[in-house]
Amino acid sequence: MDVSIASQPPQVTPLAEGLTARTFAPALDADGNPDAGTGAFHRAVALGFYEATPTDERMRLQEQVLVGDGQRITGVYVDPGSASLEHWGEAHEQLTYGSEHPVGTFIDFDKTLNAGGPQLIDAFLITGVTVDASYRRRGILKHLMTSRLAAAVEDGKAVALLTASEGSIYGRFGFGPATREHQVRINVSRAGEAFGLRGQPSGRVLTADPSKLGDVIDEVFAGHHAVTRGSVGRLPDHRRYGTGSGPR
Ligand SMILES: CC(C)(COP(=O)(O)OP(=O)(O)OC[C@H]1O[C@@H](n2cnc3c(N)ncnc32)[C@H](O)[C@@H]1OP(=O)(O)O)[C@@H](O)C(=O)NCCC(=O)NCCS
């Protein structure tokens, strides 16, 4: 029997008046630094998560990854002049970060998922979801999520994936738990709790220079990804951490 399931795009929730969304590719200037719009976007992400403003060095590294990985960024911007019509009046123009600083952020990119079938499937990955504290609970997340999921459906993606910091937010958009985390402590001493390996161990441990491990890291992950159900394509950051070539 042939079963074909056509993905249905979600209904896109419109943004409130005075707000505009823009999707663009992060860009670097000639010196490898993020351009103004990209830098403002990343400062907004940090602010949305209540994190410290990233240093220039951190921004440079982060942007190089984003650009190299073909990630797309979507910001929601306050239309010039419209914020002063709200209850905060002129304080908005005088005290906030400026019109290039988004009040909503969303990053998406393409990776593959091992869903247990013979081939990896194309997946739409989501990160960097924040809304400025002054602009929450007015549907900005709803707009960002529904409009970007609609774009993913149009692009033929079979599945969307994210890691949630708060579990209660994403069920309304169709997301659910895909995995669970456990901590396991194993007593491997001779007097241990009947611990035994199923196979005969092989190989030797070799202390390696991390800076030479880039290709090994990629190869080991590719082997794991090909045979492990639930495995999701990794960010280039993992190669960077593994080779010790940048901060975590
Ligand atoms: C979570 C966050 C993005 C929500 O943005 P927002 O623009 O205020 O959300 P919306 O107004 O579009 O709300 C959409 C729906 O989610 C609900 N919702 C919003 N924030 C929620 C939260 N923290 N917990 C549970 N539900 C939440 C809203 O009540 C609304 O419900 P409805 O569908 O019944 O109307 C924003 O609060 C935020 O940036 N928080 C800090 C960063 C963060 O936690 N990001 C998520 C990381 S995974």
The ligand as an ORCA input file, in Angstrom:
! r2SCAN-3c Opt
* xyz 0 1
  C       8.738     32.414     25.312
  C       8.630     33.706     24.522
  C       9.441     33.589     23.235
  C       7.139     33.960     24.200
  O       7.023     35.046     23.289
  P       5.649     35.886     23.149
  O       5.739     36.717     21.917
  O       5.356     36.575     24.413
  O       4.558     34.738     22.924
  P       3.123     34.935     22.244
  O       2.527     36.220     22.716
  O       3.198     34.721     20.780
  O       2.357     33.729     22.912
  C       2.000     32.546     22.201
  C       1.301     31.610     23.146
  O       2.269     31.060     24.042
  C       1.893     31.341     25.398
  N       3.147     31.577     26.110
  C       3.994     32.592     25.923
  N       5.051     32.465     26.736
  C       4.865     31.332     27.446
  C       5.602     30.693     28.464
  N       6.753     31.176     28.911
  N       5.094     29.558     28.980
  C       3.916     29.059     28.548
  N       3.169     29.635     27.566
  C       3.642     30.775     27.053
  C       0.994     32.546     25.313
  O       0.117     32.622     26.421
  C       0.244     32.282     24.014
  O      -0.791     31.325     24.265
  P      -2.084     31.109     23.330
  O      -1.613     30.316     22.128
  O      -2.990     30.322     24.176
  O      -2.568     32.476     22.962
  C       9.141     34.910     25.376
  O       8.455     34.949     26.599
  C      10.649     34.848     25.672
  O      11.451     35.351     24.886
  N      11.065     34.265     26.810
  C      12.476     34.205     27.198
  C      13.315     33.386     26.216
  C      12.746     31.992     26.034
  O      12.349     31.325     26.984
  N      12.675     31.562     24.771
  C      12.214     30.243     24.429
  C      13.398     29.379     24.406
  S      13.084     27.757     23.956
*
